Amino acid sequence: MKRKLIAAIGVAGMMVSIAACGGSDSGDGKDKAEGGDKSLTVWVMDGSAPKEWIDGVNKEFEAAHPGVKVNVEVQQWTDIQTKVTTALSEDTPPDVLELGNTQTTGYAVTGGLADLTGDKEKLGYANWSKGMLPSAELDGKLYAAPWWAASRVVIYDKAAYKKAGVTPPKTRDEWIDGLKKLKAADAKSQPIYLPGQSWYVLAGFLWDEGGELAVKDGDKWKGGLATPQAAAAMNFYKELQSFSTAPKDKDEATPQQSVDVVPKGGVASWIGLGWEAGGAIAAIEKAGKKADFGYFPIPGKTADKPGSVFFGGSNLAVAERSKNQELAKEWLAFVTNKKQLQSYGTANKGGIIPVDTSAQVTPEAGSFAEAMVKVAEVGRITPITGGWANVETEPNPIKGYMTKVLKGEDPQKAGEEADKVIAERINQQ
């Protein structure tokens, strides 16, 4: 989850380091002011909260709660799941934690997170994005407040599209036609850069076909890749990938498409997140060149709706063993209210979508954010179960399935092999 969470945050260069937000990185949660005053320890992930925003939020919260000090501790993504698991089992955990949207239920299953079901109203539950909400709930109870989400869009070189006479497509058929024109206009350039293992992209195609990565079967889960829907999704992915020279056995981070591939030129379009677009722009400009990107939603099967997308994002949860649980809930409600989420979206320069649908900031015309907001209603997340994180562990069976099909193996056979691994892993809590 770490890469997609980092990726979802926003355009590179727009984020301000928050290493000096306050507090240490010790995570012991033992800060207590003299004379009975209280402190809250909040863990946020590196890159998630611009310094000016988090400082302003905490200043306002502390002013409304005399004697309270909020200590923000910045955590790194490396081995974060082990660190969080350990912290939640101790007597002095951080009071509030940022958790990946595919990780939250796993921690809820273990009893590490406080039940927030009774706090729905003050947390603004009614206004939350329906696409992100399932990541915060388990067995009818609420264990976190969805914070932000982000999704991929198609990033294209305006000059290349203009030369080929291509305009942003609205359907899959138009997309393929445009790629053919791009190839005809410049045989040396890749119409689209698409690595063989970009499984978040495949997930959207699968959902568009009516399929699922995994489904509940009685009290167990089973994989969903040995299905006609998965085969149709993978066949479309294979058609797209035929316009790319990207490796069939690597994902979008190997090499990193935004800084290691696109800036070298010869790429007319690619699928990425806001921070990747920003990273590419920065790298191109550093090389003394000019980047002129346009953005459009991943096309759907028909023009009336864009293609489904995976929503990467984060939730905020309260530790069950927090010594200041009620105060932590107050901070959580404060930081996720409409006013704060609107300022959060502004501070992130449109690189994220606040989960409160009433807090959306109108994006700049032609921006990455504008294209991303258009797919807010078709955003989805991975299966809601504590065992899903096991599926994503390398070697990821979905990635293996994709490579096999791209190299000629029958989708049904490859799907059956992958589903065995998915079932084995996902049913391990």
N, C-alpha and C positions, 0 to 999 in steps of 0.2 A: 504493500500500500504506500510505502514511503515516497516512491517516485511520483505516483499520481497525485499525492497530496501536495508535494512541493510544486508539481507542475501546475496544479489548479490555482495557485495563489494569485498569479497576475503577471504582468509584463515585467520582464527583467529590467533592472535599472530604475523602476518606479518604486521599488520597495526600499525601505530604509532599514538598516540593521537595527535589531532590537536587543542586541547583546547588553546594552546599558540600561535596560528597562527597569532595573532595580532587582535587588536580591542576588543571591548566588545561584549556582547551578547544583547545589548540594542536594536539594529535594528532600531534606529531612523533615520539613513541615513543622519545625519546633519553635519558630519565631513567636515570642510572646513579649509584648511591651510591658514596661513596668507599671505597677499600680493597677493591675487588673484590665488594662486596655487589651484589645484583641487584634490579632493580625490574621490575614488570610494569605495562604500560599497558593498561587495559581501557576500551573504549568501550561505554557503555550509552545507550539513548535516553531523552530527557526523559520522565519519568513512569514508567519501567519498574521502578525499584528504590527503595522507600522508604529514606530516609537511615538510619534506625535499623537496618534490616536489613542494608544493604550495609556499613555501618560495623562491625557485629557480625561479619559473615562475614569481612571482611578482617582484623579484629583477631585472630580465631581462627586464620586461615590464617597470618598473619605470626608468631604465637606458635609455630606448629608448624614454621616455616621461618625460623630466625634469620638476620638479614641481608637479608631480602626485604622490599621495600616495594611495595604494590599501589596504583597511582594510578588512580583512576576518573575518567574524563573524560566529561561529559555532552554528548551530541550532540543537535542539533535536527533535526526531520524535514525541514525545508526543504532541498531539494537534497541530501539525504543520500546518494543513490545515486552522484552525481558525486563526493562527498567520499570515500566508501568505495572507489570504483573507483581514484581517484588514490592513496589511502593504500596500497592493496594492491599497487600497482605500484612503490612506493618501497622503498628499502633499510631504512628504519626505520619500518615500519608499527606500529599498535597490536598488542599481542600477542593480545588476545582482543577480539572484536567481537560485538555484538548485531545480528542481521540479521533482517529480516522473513521470514516463512516462505515467501513467494512469491518472494523475492529470492535466497535462498541458492544454489540450483542455478545461477543466472546467474553468480555469483562463482566457483562451483566449476568451471564450464566454462572460465573464463579462467585457471585454475591459481592463483588467488589464495588459496585455502584449503588448509590442511594436511589430509592424509589421516588420518582418525581411526579407520580400520577396525580397526587393531590394538589400539585402546583401548576397544573395545566393552564388555568385561566391567567394567572399572573405572569406566566412565561410566554403568553401570546400564542398558544397552541393552535387556535382557530385559523390563524393567518399563515401557518407554516406551509411550505411547498409540499404538496402531496408526494412528489417524487423522492424527497429526502426523508420524509417522516418515518417510513418503515425502518430506517437504520437506527432510530432512537428507541424503538419499542420492542418488547419481547413478551409473548404470552399475555398480551392485553395491558401491559404495564409500561410506563414511560421511564426511561433510565438516562435520558440526555436531552439537551436542547440542540437541534440542528443549528449550525452557525452559518456556514457558507458552502457554496457549491460552485463548481466550474465544469465546463465541458469543452470538447474538441470541436473545431470548425475547420473548414478547408481554407488554407492560406495560399494565395496565388500571386504570381508575379504579374502585375498589371501590364507591363510591356510585352511579355510573352503572350498573354491572352489577346492583347490588341493586335499584335502581329498576325496571330492565327485567326483573328476574327471571331473569337469565342467570348461569350458573355456568361456570367454566373448561371449555372443550370438550376432548374427547379425539380427535375426528376432524374432517376437513375439513367434512363435512356439518353437524356440530354447530356448528362455527365459523360457517358461513354462516347457519345458523338463528339463532344468537345475535346476529349483526350485524343481521339483519332485526328482531329484537325491540328492539334498541337504537335502531334508526332509528324504529320505531313509538312508542317511549317518549319520544323527544326528537328531533323533526324538525330542530331547530336545531343539534344536535350531530353531529359526525362519529363514526359507530360505530367507524371505524378511520382513522387518518391513515397513508396509504401513498403516497408520491411515486411517480411513474411509472418512475423509473430506479433503484430500490433493487435492483441486480442481484445482490447477495449473497443477498437473499431469494429471488429467482427461481432462483438456482443450486440452492438446497435443493429447490424444487419440481421442478426438472429432474432432479435425482438421484433423487427419489422416483418419478419416471416411468421410471427406468431409462436416462435420457439422460446426456450429458456435454457440457460446454462446448466441448471439442475432443477429438479422438481421433487416435491414431497411425495413419497410413496408409502402410505400408512404412517408408521412412526419413524420411518427412515427416509433418507434422501437418495436419489439416483441421478446420474448424469443425464444431460439432454443433448448430447452431440451425435448419438446414433439415431438420428431422426431425419425425415425428409426436410424439415424446416432448417436444420443445421446444414444439411447438404446444399440447400438452395442458397443459404447465406454464404457458405464457404465458396460455392461456385461463383457467386458475384464478386467476392473478395478476390478470387483467383483471376477473374477477368480484369479487375482494376490493377492487380499486381503485375499483370502481363505488360503494362505500360511502364513499369519501373525496372531498374537494374539493381534495386536494393537486394540484399541477401535474403534468401528464403528461410534461413535458420537463425535470424536475429530479430530483436525487437527495436523499437524506435530510439532506445537509449544506447544501442550497441552497433555502430557508433551513435553518439547523440546527434539526432537529425538536425536540431536547431543550430548548433554551433560547429559541428564537425562535417556536415554534409551541405546544407543549404548555402552557407556563405561562400562556398567554393564555386557556385554558379552551376548552370546546367539543370536546374530544377524549376519547372514551371508551376508546380503546385505540390502541396503536402498537407497532411492532416495533423494538427497540433493544438496545444493549449496556449493561453495568453502569455505565460512566461516564456514559452518557446518562441513565439513570434517576436517578443521583445529581445530575447537572446540573439536571435538571428539578425535583427535590425542592428543591434549593438555591434555584433561581430562584423557585419558588412560595412558599417560606418567606420569602424576601427581600421579596416583595410583601405579606407579612403574612397569607398564606393557609396552609392546611394541605393537604399532599399525603398521600393515602392510597392507595398503589399496591399492586396484587397482581401476581403474575407466573405465567405458565404457558408450557410449551414450545410451540413452533409445532406445531399438531396434524398428525398423519400421515393417510394415506389410510384407515388402520384404527386401532382403539384399542390394538392390541398394541404399537405402536411410534410414538414421536413423529416429526415431520417431520425430514428431514435438514437440517443447518445447515452454513454455512461456518464453519470454524475460523480466526479471525484469531489471530496469535500471533508469537512470536519464537524464534529459535534462537541459540545461542552457538557461535561458530566461532573457530578459531585461525588466524592469518595464516601462510601458507606461508613468508613471509620473516621471521617473528619471530626475533629473536636469542636468545630464551629459550623456544623452542618446547616443550621437555619440561616446564619449569616452568609454562608456560601451560596445558598439558594437565592438570597436577596441580591447578591452580586451577579449571579447568573441571570436573574430576571432583569436586572438593570442593564447589563451589557448586551442583552438580546432584545431590548425594546426598540420600537420603530425609530426613534431619534438616533440612538447609538448605531443601529445597523445602517441607517442612511449615511451617517458620517463615516462608518466603516467602509461602505462601498465607495464613497468619494475618495477616501484615503488610499484605497487600493486601485484607484484610477480605472475602475470598471473591469478589473481583472477577475472579479468574483461576482456571484449572484447571492445576495443575502437571502436566507431562507424564509424570512418574513416577506410574503409577496406584496404587502402594502408598503414595504420599505425600498422597493426598487428605485434606482436612480436612472433617469433617462440617459441612455448612452449617446455618445457623439455619433453623428451620422457617418457611416462608412468605417466605423471602428470595429475592432475585434469584438468588443463588448456588445455591440449592436447585433452582430451575427449570433453571438452566444445566447443573448436574451431571447432570440427568436425560437430557440429550441428548449426553453425552460420547461415547457409543458410536456415535452416528450423525453425528458430526462429519466433515466432509470438507474438502479443500483443492483449490485450482485445479490444473490440469494441471502435472505435474512436468517442466518443461523450461525451459532458460535463456531461451527466447524469449517466455515467458508475460508477462513484465513489459511487453513491447511492446504486448500486447493491451490492457492496462489504461491505456495512454497515451491522454490525451484527443485527439480525440474517441473515447471508448470505443465500439466497434461494438456491444457488448451493450446498452449504454444506448440507442443509436440504434435498435436492433431493437425494444426494448421500447416506446419512444415511438411508433414507426410502427404497431405492432400495436394499442396503446391508442387510436390515432387512426383505426383502421379498416382499416389495410393487412392484406392476407392474410399470416398467419404464415409460410407457405412462401416467398412472394416476399421478405418482409423478412428471413427467415432466410438465404436464398441470398445476398442482398446483404451481410449481415453476415459470413457465412462466407468470402466472398472476402477481406474485410479481415482477418479472423482468420488465415486461412491465410497471407496475405502477411506479416503481422506476426510470427506465432508461429514461422515458419521462419527468421527473422532472428536469429541468435545474437549 
